[in-house]
Amino acid sequence: MTIRFINIHCYYRVTSNVMFDRESRDNYQLIIICSDLGTRPLSSQSVIYVKIIDDNDVTPTFDRKLYHASLAENNHVGADILQVQ
């Protein structure tokens, strides 16, 4: 992952050149270190926590548009009613 920092009126934007996939990893911890070019360089660091939210990129598909099921009135809790494909 490459991270770029763009200074726009003293604000910084972190951008990435890769797509994040929440199914493989849902959070990141980025350590940002800034330093100057002085003869005795000064530096500071900050930690940014990034939480990836899910984009429904895998839409479910089903064999049929509509499913019907019948069940007895006295089924036990947790009984299977219908299986969709």
PyMOL CGO cylinders between C-alpha atoms (Angstrom):
from pymol import cmd
from pymol.cgo import CYLINDER

trace = [
    CYLINDER, 0.00, 0.00, 0.00, 1.30, 3.43, -0.91, 0.3, 1, 1, 1, 1, 1, 1,
    CYLINDER, 1.30, 3.43, -0.91, 0.11, 6.39, 1.10, 0.3, 1, 1, 1, 1, 1, 1,
    CYLINDER, 0.11, 6.39, 1.10, 0.41, 9.95, -0.18, 0.3, 1, 1, 1, 1, 1, 1,
    CYLINDER, 0.41, 9.95, -0.18, 0.05, 13.09, 1.86, 0.3, 1, 1, 1, 1, 1, 1,
    CYLINDER, 0.05, 13.09, 1.86, -1.21, 16.17, 0.12, 0.3, 1, 1, 1, 1, 1, 1,
    CYLINDER, -1.21, 16.17, 0.12, -0.93, 19.49, 1.90, 0.3, 1, 1, 1, 1, 1, 1,
    CYLINDER, -0.93, 19.49, 1.90, -3.96, 21.63, 1.08, 0.3, 1, 1, 1, 1, 1, 1,
    CYLINDER, -3.96, 21.63, 1.08, -4.21, 24.67, 3.37, 0.3, 1, 1, 1, 1, 1, 1,
    CYLINDER, -4.21, 24.67, 3.37, -2.63, 22.82, 6.32, 0.3, 1, 1, 1, 1, 1, 1,
    CYLINDER, -2.63, 22.82, 6.32, -4.91, 19.82, 5.95, 0.3, 1, 1, 1, 1, 1, 1,
    CYLINDER, -4.91, 19.82, 5.95, -3.65, 16.45, 4.88, 0.3, 1, 1, 1, 1, 1, 1,
    CYLINDER, -3.65, 16.45, 4.88, -5.36, 13.77, 2.88, 0.3, 1, 1, 1, 1, 1, 1,
    CYLINDER, -5.36, 13.77, 2.88, -4.33, 10.13, 3.06, 0.3, 1, 1, 1, 1, 1, 1,
    CYLINDER, -4.33, 10.13, 3.06, -4.96, 8.25, -0.17, 0.3, 1, 1, 1, 1, 1, 1,
    CYLINDER, -4.96, 8.25, -0.17, -4.20, 4.73, -1.23, 0.3, 1, 1, 1, 1, 1, 1,
    CYLINDER, -4.20, 4.73, -1.23, -3.52, 3.12, -4.59, 0.3, 1, 1, 1, 1, 1, 1,
    CYLINDER, -3.52, 3.12, -4.59, -5.12, -0.21, -3.58, 0.3, 1, 1, 1, 1, 1, 1,
    CYLINDER, -5.12, -0.21, -3.58, -8.70, -1.29, -3.01, 0.3, 1, 1, 1, 1, 1, 1,
    CYLINDER, -8.70, -1.29, -3.01, -9.54, -2.46, 0.50, 0.3, 1, 1, 1, 1, 1, 1,
    CYLINDER, -9.54, -2.46, 0.50, -11.53, -5.66, 0.92, 0.3, 1, 1, 1, 1, 1, 1,
    CYLINDER, -11.53, -5.66, 0.92, -13.40, -5.86, 4.21, 0.3, 1, 1, 1, 1, 1, 1,
    CYLINDER, -13.40, -5.86, 4.21, -13.77, -9.63, 3.87, 0.3, 1, 1, 1, 1, 1, 1,
    CYLINDER, -13.77, -9.63, 3.87, -9.99, -10.05, 4.11, 0.3, 1, 1, 1, 1, 1, 1,
    CYLINDER, -9.99, -10.05, 4.11, -9.26, -7.29, 6.65, 0.3, 1, 1, 1, 1, 1, 1,
    CYLINDER, -9.26, -7.29, 6.65, -11.57, -4.78, 8.29, 0.3, 1, 1, 1, 1, 1, 1,
    CYLINDER, -11.57, -4.78, 8.29, -9.22, -2.40, 10.10, 0.3, 1, 1, 1, 1, 1, 1,
    CYLINDER, -9.22, -2.40, 10.10, -5.79, -0.84, 9.81, 0.3, 1, 1, 1, 1, 1, 1,
    CYLINDER, -5.79, -0.84, 9.81, -3.50, 1.13, 12.06, 0.3, 1, 1, 1, 1, 1, 1,
    CYLINDER, -3.50, 1.13, 12.06, -1.41, 3.73, 10.24, 0.3, 1, 1, 1, 1, 1, 1,
    CYLINDER, -1.41, 3.73, 10.24, 1.53, 5.41, 11.92, 0.3, 1, 1, 1, 1, 1, 1,
    CYLINDER, 1.53, 5.41, 11.92, 2.19, 8.82, 10.36, 0.3, 1, 1, 1, 1, 1, 1,
    CYLINDER, 2.19, 8.82, 10.36, 5.63, 10.31, 10.95, 0.3, 1, 1, 1, 1, 1, 1,
    CYLINDER, 5.63, 10.31, 10.95, 6.44, 13.85, 9.81, 0.3, 1, 1, 1, 1, 1, 1,
    CYLINDER, 6.44, 13.85, 9.81, 9.88, 15.43, 10.00, 0.3, 1, 1, 1, 1, 1, 1,
    CYLINDER, 9.88, 15.43, 10.00, 11.58, 18.58, 8.76, 0.3, 1, 1, 1, 1, 1, 1,
    CYLINDER, 11.58, 18.58, 8.76, 14.94, 19.03, 7.08, 0.3, 1, 1, 1, 1, 1, 1,
    CYLINDER, 14.94, 19.03, 7.08, 16.58, 21.17, 9.78, 0.3, 1, 1, 1, 1, 1, 1,
    CYLINDER, 16.58, 21.17, 9.78, 20.16, 20.65, 10.98, 0.3, 1, 1, 1, 1, 1, 1,
    CYLINDER, 20.16, 20.65, 10.98, 18.61, 19.10, 14.06, 0.3, 1, 1, 1, 1, 1, 1,
    CYLINDER, 18.61, 19.10, 14.06, 15.51, 17.55, 12.49, 0.3, 1, 1, 1, 1, 1, 1,
    CYLINDER, 15.51, 17.55, 12.49, 12.29, 17.78, 14.41, 0.3, 1, 1, 1, 1, 1, 1,
    CYLINDER, 12.29, 17.78, 14.41, 9.64, 15.13, 13.99, 0.3, 1, 1, 1, 1, 1, 1,
    CYLINDER, 9.64, 15.13, 13.99, 6.24, 14.16, 15.27, 0.3, 1, 1, 1, 1, 1, 1,
    CYLINDER, 6.24, 14.16, 15.27, 4.07, 11.12, 14.86, 0.3, 1, 1, 1, 1, 1, 1,
    CYLINDER, 4.07, 11.12, 14.86, 0.42, 10.27, 15.06, 0.3, 1, 1, 1, 1, 1, 1,
    CYLINDER, 0.42, 10.27, 15.06, -1.58, 7.08, 14.80, 0.3, 1, 1, 1, 1, 1, 1,
    CYLINDER, -1.58, 7.08, 14.80, -4.64, 6.86, 12.57, 0.3, 1, 1, 1, 1, 1, 1,
    CYLINDER, -4.64, 6.86, 12.57, -7.07, 3.99, 13.03, 0.3, 1, 1, 1, 1, 1, 1,
    CYLINDER, -7.07, 3.99, 13.03, -8.97, 3.10, 9.85, 0.3, 1, 1, 1, 1, 1, 1,
    CYLINDER, -8.97, 3.10, 9.85, -12.11, 0.97, 9.92, 0.3, 1, 1, 1, 1, 1, 1,
    CYLINDER, -12.11, 0.97, 9.92, -13.19, -0.42, 6.56, 0.3, 1, 1, 1, 1, 1, 1,
    CYLINDER, -13.19, -0.42, 6.56, -16.95, -0.48, 6.05, 0.3, 1, 1, 1, 1, 1, 1,
    CYLINDER, -16.95, -0.48, 6.05, -18.51, -3.01, 3.75, 0.3, 1, 1, 1, 1, 1, 1,
    CYLINDER, -18.51, -3.01, 3.75, -19.63, -2.19, 0.27, 0.3, 1, 1, 1, 1, 1, 1,
    CYLINDER, -19.63, -2.19, 0.27, -22.01, -4.88, -0.92, 0.3, 1, 1, 1, 1, 1, 1,
    CYLINDER, -22.01, -4.88, -0.92, -19.77, -5.92, -3.79, 0.3, 1, 1, 1, 1, 1, 1,
    CYLINDER, -19.77, -5.92, -3.79, -21.06, -9.51, -3.83, 0.3, 1, 1, 1, 1, 1, 1,
    CYLINDER, -21.06, -9.51, -3.83, -24.79, -9.33, -4.43, 0.3, 1, 1, 1, 1, 1, 1,
    CYLINDER, -24.79, -9.33, -4.43, -26.53, -12.61, -3.57, 0.3, 1, 1, 1, 1, 1, 1,
    CYLINDER, -26.53, -12.61, -3.57, -28.27, -14.52, -6.35, 0.3, 1, 1, 1, 1, 1, 1,
    CYLINDER, -28.27, -14.52, -6.35, -31.03, -17.10, -5.99, 0.3, 1, 1, 1, 1, 1, 1,
    CYLINDER, -31.03, -17.10, -5.99, -32.41, -19.82, -8.27, 0.3, 1, 1, 1, 1, 1, 1,
    CYLINDER, -32.41, -19.82, -8.27, -35.97, -18.44, -7.98, 0.3, 1, 1, 1, 1, 1, 1,
    CYLINDER, -35.97, -18.44, -7.98, -37.48, -15.03, -7.36, 0.3, 1, 1, 1, 1, 1, 1,
    CYLINDER, -37.48, -15.03, -7.36, -40.08, -16.33, -4.90, 0.3, 1, 1, 1, 1, 1, 1,
    CYLINDER, -40.08, -16.33, -4.90, -40.04, -19.21, -2.40, 0.3, 1, 1, 1, 1, 1, 1,
    CYLINDER, -40.04, -19.21, -2.40, -43.04, -20.70, -0.55, 0.3, 1, 1, 1, 1, 1, 1,
    CYLINDER, -43.04, -20.70, -0.55, -43.02, -22.77, 2.64, 0.3, 1, 1, 1, 1, 1, 1,
    CYLINDER, -43.02, -22.77, 2.64, -45.57, -24.40, 4.91, 0.3, 1, 1, 1, 1, 1, 1,
    CYLINDER, -45.57, -24.40, 4.91, -44.94, -25.34, 8.50, 0.3, 1, 1, 1, 1, 1, 1,
    CYLINDER, -44.94, -25.34, 8.50, -46.77, -27.00, 11.33, 0.3, 1, 1, 1, 1, 1, 1,
    CYLINDER, -46.77, -27.00, 11.33, -48.17, -24.88, 14.12, 0.3, 1, 1, 1, 1, 1, 1,
    CYLINDER, -48.17, -24.88, 14.12, -46.27, -26.75, 16.83, 0.3, 1, 1, 1, 1, 1, 1,
    CYLINDER, -46.27, -26.75, 16.83, -42.72, -26.80, 15.40, 0.3, 1, 1, 1, 1, 1, 1,
    CYLINDER, -42.72, -26.80, 15.40, -39.92, -26.53, 17.92, 0.3, 1, 1, 1, 1, 1, 1,
    CYLINDER, -39.92, -26.53, 17.92, -37.84, -23.36, 18.19, 0.3, 1, 1, 1, 1, 1, 1,
    CYLINDER, -37.84, -23.36, 18.19, -34.94, -23.42, 15.74, 0.3, 1, 1, 1, 1, 1, 1,
    CYLINDER, -34.94, -23.42, 15.74, -36.60, -25.82, 13.28, 0.3, 1, 1, 1, 1, 1, 1,
    CYLINDER, -36.60, -25.82, 13.28, -35.53, -25.49, 9.66, 0.3, 1, 1, 1, 1, 1, 1,
    CYLINDER, -35.53, -25.49, 9.66, -38.31, -24.07, 7.51, 0.3, 1, 1, 1, 1, 1, 1,
    CYLINDER, -38.31, -24.07, 7.51, -36.86, -23.48, 4.06, 0.3, 1, 1, 1, 1, 1, 1,
    CYLINDER, -36.86, -23.48, 4.06, -33.57, -23.72, 2.22, 0.3, 1, 1, 1, 1, 1, 1,
    CYLINDER, -33.57, -23.72, 2.22, -32.89, -21.31, -0.62, 0.3, 1, 1, 1, 1, 1, 1,
    CYLINDER, -32.89, -21.31, -0.62, -30.38, -21.75, -3.42, 0.3, 1, 1, 1, 1, 1, 1,
]
cmd.load_cgo(trace, "trace")
